[in-house]
C-alpha cells in the first residue's frame, strides 16, 4: 500500500534500503547506489535543508533530489535538471553556491 509519494535522492533510497530485510535484490540495489552516490548521508540531508531555505518557488522536491544526486558544477548542469523551468542567473548562482560546499 502506498502511503505517500515523495521524490527521493539516491542517498535517501540507500537509507530506506537499510530498513528492508536483506535479500539478493536489495544487495544489488545497494551496490548500484554506492556507485553513483557522491556525498555522505549527513551531507545529503544538510544540502537538502539548505536548498529548501533558498525559498525559490520554482525549486520543487524532485529538483532538489536531482541536485543532490548529480551535484551540478555549472549553470548548464542546473539547466539540464530544470528542463521546463527557467531560472534566473541569480537563482542558478545561489543553487551552485550551496552545492559547491558539498562537492
C-alpha positions, 0 to 999 in steps of 0.5 A: 500500500502506498502511503505517500509519494515523495521524490527521493535522492539516491542517498535517501533510497540507500537509507530506506534500503537499510530498513528492508530485510536483506535479500539478493535484490536489495544487495544489488540495489545497494551496490548500484547506489554506492556507485553513483552516490557522491556525498555522505548521508549527513551531507545529503540531508544538510544540502537538502535543508539548505536548498529548501531555505533558498525559498525559490518557488520554482525549486520543487522536491524532485529538483532538489533530489536531482541536485543532490544526486548529480551535484551540478558544477555549472549553470548548464548542469542546473539547466539540464535538471530544470528542463521546463523551468527557467531560472534566473542567473541569480537563482542558478548562482545561489543553487551552485553556491550551496552545492559547491560546499558539498562537492 
